[in-house]
Every structure is written in structure tokens, then in C-alpha cells.
Amino acid sequence: MKNIPFYDYERMYQTEELYVSEVINDVLRRSDFILRDDLSKFEIGMAAYLDAKYAIGVGNGTDAIWLALLVVGVKPGDEVILPSHTYIATADAVKFVGATPVLVDCDTDHSISVAAIEAAITKRTSAVIPVNLNGRACRLEEIFKLAAKHDLKVVEDNAQGLGAKLNGRSAGNFGDLSTLSFYPAKILGCYGDGGAVITNSQEMSDRVFELRNHGRDASGEVVSWGFNSRLDNLQAAILNSKLPRLMENIRQRREIAKIYISGLADLNELDLPAGPSETSEYFDSFQNFEIVAEKRDELRESMKKNGVGTILPWAGKAVHQFGLPGIKIMDVSYTEAIFKGIMLLPMNQYLDESEARRIVDVIREFYGYPKFIPKILK
Ligand SMILES: *Cc1c(COP(=O)(O)O)cnc(C)c1O
């Protein structure tokens, strides 16, 4: 039987080669490398997908957060609240505007806890970064209400939230600024690094536009200090060719999630995410399928022996567990508890349904349960 890697990059290209190779050839023949029409076209398409006014392509998802924090005016010495259960990138961006990352706990759905945000607010707090993790929106309505009450800026780290919705509204379009990553394994992945800042404010869009390109405005004139963080035109062209398939890719991910949920729901040894539902206020896009498992390390070992790859989120550590200096750590006891058993099952649009069912049975067998039989066959 074929191995099922955690993420099959080879299959990603096999699936997309027909159109992606053509796009690459076309762009190279045109010598359209930096700030060309493919980028503008992608920015328009990406903004439209999120129902937002502007998308500005930048070098990667980490730069996107950094630039967004600069644009909302986070200053050295400020405190910025973020979940400890996030990629180190979110905290990096806060550090590199000179502010202090304040790490808070998550809730039972692994999204940042609203109560924990409120408890962490001080006179120095200037912003909060809700991270829409694993393809699920945070409690964004409550977070924006709280932020307004305390006069805080909000930057949504939406690197994992593309396609997710809350009460019909797209994650990444709840406030002034949000960010995306097009890292290859993200829901919309390119073949290298890429990211974007999303905004509904023309002023903020103009600022990011200048900052990503040496302070130049639309006429090419240098009007402020800036930097170089541009989304490659070649990557933008590839993303253009993938964007029309995004909704279908999310549907495929939700199908895989349904197989996992129905096949594993009776296992007391596992904590599973909420399943895809047509009636819930949440529409999840399943960037990841994150579970908490008893005997996690033995389970992973047994899955590996059966040819199934899994990984630990952030290689197994929440941000506060790296021991880095210059951060403020609040009560993160729930995060600590789940990180003892947290892991990610394979989840992407290149996985097929028979593979997902095989993964279910490998897990059932490890815990001593019989093979899963769908209700209709019982
Ligand atoms: C991937 C990711 C980022 C960073 O994106 P890069 O493009 O790799 O810089 C930031 N935050 C979260 C939550 C991510 O998953």
C-alpha cells in the first residue's frame, strides 16, 4: 500500500502541473518578474474572494503581519496580545516593530480566548492579533467589540483562515487589516513564499503599497521610508491559476473532515474539532485537522509504521515554550494541557477519500476499536 505523507508536495504538482507549468512558461517568456499585471490581477481577485476592497501582495505571511502592525501604528514599547498557540511568525512580527508579545490562552476550540484577551489588557496594550487557526474563525465579533471598548487595533492573522466564515462573513474581513500566507502547504499555496495584506481602507492599502516597495507611491515617486517585500509576479500568476479552484478545494477538505469525524467520533481517547456543518455559525475551511490524542507519541509511531505521516503543530511547542526573551506570558494552562496530546492528521485537497478512511482505521486499530462501518452499510 502507498504511504500517505502528511503533506504530499509531489502530488500537489502532479495535480496542478497541466496549468501551472503553462503559467510558468508564459510568465518567463514575457519576462514579467516584479510588480507586473499578474500581481495586480491576483490582488483584485483575492480581495474580491474575501469581499474586501484591497489586497496587497507581499513577500510572505510574516512580512504581512509585520507591515500590518506598522500600518496600524503599533510602536516600540507597546504590548500586543496574541495566542500562544500560533506560529512563531505572529510573535516575530510583534517583536520586529519593537513591541512586546503578550501570550494568552486558547479556548476548547483552540482559538484565542476572549476572556484571556480581556484579562491581559494594560495601559500599554495597543493591539490584538486574533489568529484564525486551522481554517476556523476566532470569536471575531466579540473580539472586535472588546477591542473597540478598549481602543485597541486588531490585525487578523488569517494565514490559516482563508475561506473560513463566521455568520456568513469571511474571516480576514472583520476589521481594518488582515493577513494571508501562500506558503505551499497553506489552503491556497504557491510554489515558494508569498503573502498578502487585506484591507478595506484606501489609506492603509496605500501605506502597505508604499512600504512593500521602498516607499514608492503609484507614480513611482519615493514618498516615505520603505522596504522590499513584494509578492513575486511569477507566484502571483500561479496563484491566479489556482484561485478559481479554491472553493472546490475547501469543499474537498470538508469532505475529508467529515470522514475523520464520522469515523473517529466514538473514540474517547481523542478530542476532535467541530465537524463541517451547513447550519453552524462557523463555516470552517480545514487548513488543518488538529486533534488531541491520548498516548499521542505511540499513536504517531504506530501510524508511521502503517505508512501515515502526521506532524505536531509548530513542531510541538506553543510560542511561550521556546524560552525566548522579551515576551509576557499570561495564564496559558489550557494551551499547556492540550500541547501534551496535540497533533495534525493529513488534511489537504490532494488527499483522497479512501486514504482518509484508511487513516481512520489505522487510528481505530491502535486504540483497539473495530474497523469503522458507515451507518448505511450497517
Ligand atoms: C504560515 C503562518 C504564518 C506565516 O506565514 P509565512 O508565509 O510562512 O511567513 C503566520 N501565522 C500563521 C498562523 C501561520 O500558519
The ligand as an SDF file (V2000), in Angstrom:
LIG
                    3D

 15 15  0  0  0  0  0  0  0  0999 V2000
    2.0550   30.1770    7.9690 C   0  0  0  0  0  0  0  0  0  0  0  0
    1.7060   31.1100    9.0570 C   0  0  0  0  0  0  0  0  0  0  0  0
    2.2740   32.3860    9.1620 C   0  0  0  0  0  0  0  0  0  0  0  0
    3.4410   32.8640    8.3780 C   0  0  0  0  0  0  0  0  0  0  0  0
    3.4200   32.7320    7.0380 O   0  0  0  0  0  0  0  0  0  0  0  0
    4.7630   32.6580    6.1680 P   0  0  0  0  0  0  0  0  0  0  0  0
    4.2370   32.8960    4.7930 O   0  0  0  0  0  0  0  0  0  0  0  0
    5.3550   31.3130    6.3520 O   0  0  0  0  0  0  0  0  0  0  0  0
    5.6700   33.7450    6.6140 O   0  0  0  0  0  0  0  0  0  0  0  0
    1.8160   33.2380   10.1600 C   0  0  0  0  0  0  0  0  0  0  0  0
    0.8690   32.8480   11.0180 N   0  0  0  0  0  0  0  0  0  0  0  0
    0.3150   31.6260   10.9690 C   0  0  0  0  0  0  0  0  0  0  0  0
   -0.7520   31.2660   11.9490 C   0  0  0  0  0  0  0  0  0  0  0  0
    0.7260   30.7070   10.0050 C   0  0  0  0  0  0  0  0  0  0  0  0
    0.1930   29.4760    9.9870 O   0  0  0  0  0  0  0  0  0  0  0  0
  1  2  1  0
  2  3  1  0
  2 14  2  0
  3  4  1  0
  3 10  2  0
  4  5  1  0
  5  6  1  0
  6  7  2  0
  6  8  1  0
  6  9  1  0
 10 11  1  0
 11 12  2  0
 12 13  1  0
 12 14  1  0
 14 15  1  0
M  END
$$$$
